[in-house]
Amino acid sequence: MINHALNGDRRSIEALTRHAHPRIAGQVARYPLDDEDRIDLVQTVLLQIPLKIRSLRGQLSFDGWLFRLTATAALPLLRSRRRERARFVAYSDIEEVASLPSVTMASLENVVLAERRNARLRHALRDAPADYREVLLARYDEGRSLNEIARTLALNKREVQSRLRGARAHLRSILGDDR
């Protein structure tokens, strides 16, 4: 079916799109977005499949390609939402925010510390070798099992475990005690 889709067969592309829909929805469900953004993102990725199917050539698997396509489509939206949250905090009167019943100064400090740790982690991930980054994101961001990662990346389970060990060691060396 994939070969037919790569050659432009409309029915094969439609079948791949139907096959991809629950996978995309499952991946998007893990992102910190509201329901409306999730629906829009799923639709965006579904519309990109026929347009970008030819970029599948040379990829390891359809599921791996689809994972990357979805993550790439989600990234600008996630960044935009993060900037909106940062603007809210930056432009809010800190005393007003602190007076809200569910927010305390201690929890705001924890948010700031967590954001700093997350920023360091994002930088470390960005600088990590691609094979490390790929397994880390699949395992911890997407919550995939070792077997799922192995199938998606066309590796065996031991290779995935080895990459995860190497990736964690790499992050520890960069982040030190601030994990």
Secondary structure, 3 states (H helix, E strand, C coil): CHHHHHCCCHHHHHHHHHHHHHHHHHHHHCCCCCHHHHHHHHHHHHHHHHHHHHHHCCCCCHHHHHHHHHHHHHHHHHHHHHHHHHHHHHHCCHHHHHHCCCCCHHHHHHHHHHHHHHHHHHHHHHHCCHHHHHHHHHHHHCCCCHHHHHHHHCCCHHHHHHHHHHHHHHHHHHHCCCC
